């Protein structure tokens, strides 16, 4: 890779990766409310799962958000890795922090959508009756999916190039002992 291309790639501010990943949280949260049981419930359209008073709604509601976070994490990783299958460390770390911020924004925007457009819920029995997230560790799935996807994409690219792709020739162009 030429020095000009390396300089151009490293001249992108890593805070843009943070901003883009964090901004993806708002549509992710709205998508969560649209698809999840207890929200608008566009996946199942089952009337029994439309209300949060049914405890069977709570797990699929959390799993819907988990699936959205895994998808968004993989999407960030695809854009983060360059043609050579590598991600620069500052951009990678910024995208991980942005993914965590985006996950929190998705959670909050989904809950806000549930409060604004959902049916009023009586939370005196349990707070999970309202559109909410019961399992907070789900918020870690976005950065975890980004990290795992960058690792897999980098590993696959390294395996495709072969063992001799990155090595420099030894003096004289021959290997020792050959």
N, C-alpha and C positions, 0 to 999 in steps of 0.2 A: 504494500500500500504506500502511496506517495506521501511525502511530508505535508503537502498541501491538503490532501484529503483527510489526513489525520488531524491537522490543525482545524479544518472546517468542522469536523465531527466534534472535536473537543471544545470548539468555541460556542456551541449551544449552551446556554445557561442551564444548569441542572434544576433550577427552580421551576422551569417550564414543565418538567416532568412531574414535579409535585403539583403544580397548578392544574395540569390536564387530568391527572389521576384523581385529584380531590374534586374537581368539577364534575367528573363522571359519577359522583355519588348521588347527585340530585336526580338525574334521570333514572339511576338505578333504584332509588327509593320509590319513585313514582311507579316504576315498572313492578316493584315488589307489591305495592298496594293494588295495582291493577290485576296481577296474576294470582296472588296468594288467597287461600281460603281465609275468610274473615274480613277480607278487603272486598274488592269488586269481584273476585273469584272467577276470572276469565278462563282459568285452566280447567277446572272441573265443572263449573256451573251447576254444582249440586246444591239445592236449596238447604240441605242439612248441614252443609259446610259454610254457609254464608254468614252464620252468626257466631260470634266469639264465645257465646255461652256454652257451646258444645266443646268439651275438652279435647275431642278428637281433631279439632281445627288447629290446635296450638303447635303440634310438631310439624305438620305440613307447612304451616305459615313460616316457621323458622327455617325449614329445609328449602323453601322457595327462595328466601333471601340468601341462604348458603350457596345455592346453585347459581344465582346471579353474581355473587361475589367471586366464585371460582371462574365463571366465564369472563368477568371483567379483569381479573388478575391475569388470566391467560392472554387476553387481548392486549393488555399493557405490555406483557412480555414480548409478544410478537412485534409490536411497534418499537420496543426498546432495543431488541437485538438488531444489529446492523447486518449487512450482507455477509460479513465474515462470521456471523454467529456469535459475536461478542457484544457485551454491553459495557459501557464505561462505568467505572465504579461510582463516581458522583451522581450520574444519571440513575444508576440502579438504586442507590440509597435514597435518592430523592423520590423515585417512583414508589419505593416501599413505604416511605413516610406519607406520600400522597395517597397511596392505597388505603392506609389506615385512616387518614383524614376523610377520604372518600367513603369508607365504610361507615364511619360515624355520621357523616352527612346523609348517606342513604338511609340509615336507620332513623334519623331524626326527620327527614323529609317524608318517609313512609308513614311514620307515626302522625306527622302533621296532616298528611293527606287523609289518613283515617279519621282524624278529628274533624277536618273540614268537610269532607264529602261522604264519610261513612255514617251509618245509623248511630244514634246516641246509644251508649252502652252503660249499663249499671255495673260499676266496678266494685260495689260493696261486697259481693261474694268473693271475687278474685280480680286482681288487677289485670290479669291476662285476658279478661273478657273483652277489653278494648283492644284495638289493633296495636300490637306491641311485639317486642322481641323478648322471648323468655330466656334464651341461651346467649348470653353476651359474648362467649368465646367465638361465636360465628363471625364477629367483627374482625377476627384475625385471619379469616380465610382469604381475603383479598390479597394482603401482602404475602401470605404463605403461598398462594397460587402463583403470584408473580415470581417469587424466588424459585419455586420448583420448576416453573416453566422456563425461566431463563437458564437454569441449570441444565434441563433436558435439551433445550435448543442448542446450547453451547456444546454439550456433550455429543449430540448427534452431528453437529457440524464438524467437530474435531474428528469423530470417527469416519465421516465421509471423506475428509481430506487425507486421511492416512497418517501413518507415523512419521514419514519423512517430509511432510509438507512444510513444517515450520523450522526444520533444522538447516543450519548453514553448512556449506561444504567444508570439510577439513582441509588444511593447507595442502595444496597440490591437487585437490579434488578427489583424493582416494581415502578410504577409511583405513584406520590403523589395523594392521594385521591382515590386510587383504592382498 
